[in-house]
Amino acid sequence: MANHPVKYNTTQNRAGTWKHNWEVMKPFVHFGFKAIALIGGTLISIIKLLPMLAPHKEEAQKKETRIIRI
């Protein structure tokens, strides 16, 4: 009997390994999703804000370019 190879159920071993890997990586995955959501929300806010700032900048340039003649 010692010469017979041991048969392992590879599907259970792989499933156990995947479950263990998921348990280890789960906090990092959740942090990554939250970080991406935060960065995306910030970029959307910045993009929405930029068109509002453009007219004010043009008005400021017009005021500075007036020529005063004496």
C-alpha positions in Angstrom: 0.0 0.0 0.0 2.9 2.4 0.5 3.7 2.3 -3.2 0.2 3.6 -4.2 0.1 7.3 -5.1 -2.2 9.4 -2.9 -5.1 10.9 -4.9 -6.0 14.4 -4.0 -9.2 16.1 -4.9 -7.7 19.2 -6.7 -11.0 21.1 -6.9 -11.3 21.2 -3.1 -7.7 22.2 -2.7 -8.0 25.0 -5.3 -11.3 26.2 -3.8 -9.7 26.3 -0.4 -6.7 28.2 -1.7 -8.9 30.7 -3.5 -11.0 31.2 -0.4 -7.9 31.7 1.7 -6.4 34.1 -0.9 -9.7 36.1 -1.0 -9.8 36.3 2.8 -6.2 37.7 2.8 -6.8 40.2 -0.1 -10.3 41.3 0.8 -9.3 44.4 2.9 -7.0 45.6 0.1 -9.7 45.1 -2.6 -12.3 47.0 -0.6 -9.8 49.8 0.0 -9.0 49.9 -3.7 -12.7 50.3 -4.7 -13.2 53.0 -2.1 -10.1 54.9 -3.2 -11.2 54.7 -6.9 -14.7 55.9 -6.0 -13.2 58.8 -4.0 -10.8 59.8 -6.8 -13.6 59.6 -9.4 -16.0 61.7 -7.3 -13.2 64.3 -6.9 -12.5 64.4 -10.6 -16.2 64.8 -11.4 -16.5 67.7 -9.0 -13.4 69.4 -10.5 -14.7 69.0 -14.0 -18.1 70.4 -13.0 -16.3 73.4 -11.4 -14.1 74.3 -14.3 -16.7 75.8 -16.6 -18.0 78.0 -13.8 -14.5 79.5 -13.4 -13.9 80.3 -17.0 -16.2 83.4 -17.4 -14.8 85.0 -14.2 -11.3 84.6 -15.6 -12.3 86.3 -18.9 -13.9 89.2 -17.1 -10.8 89.7 -14.9 -8.6 89.8 -18.1 -10.9 92.4 -19.7 -10.6 94.7 -16.7 -6.8 94.5 -16.6 -6.4 95.2 -20.3 -8.1 98.6 -20.3 -5.9 101.4 -21.6 -6.1 104.8 -19.8 -5.2 107.7 -22.0 -4.1 111.0 -20.4 
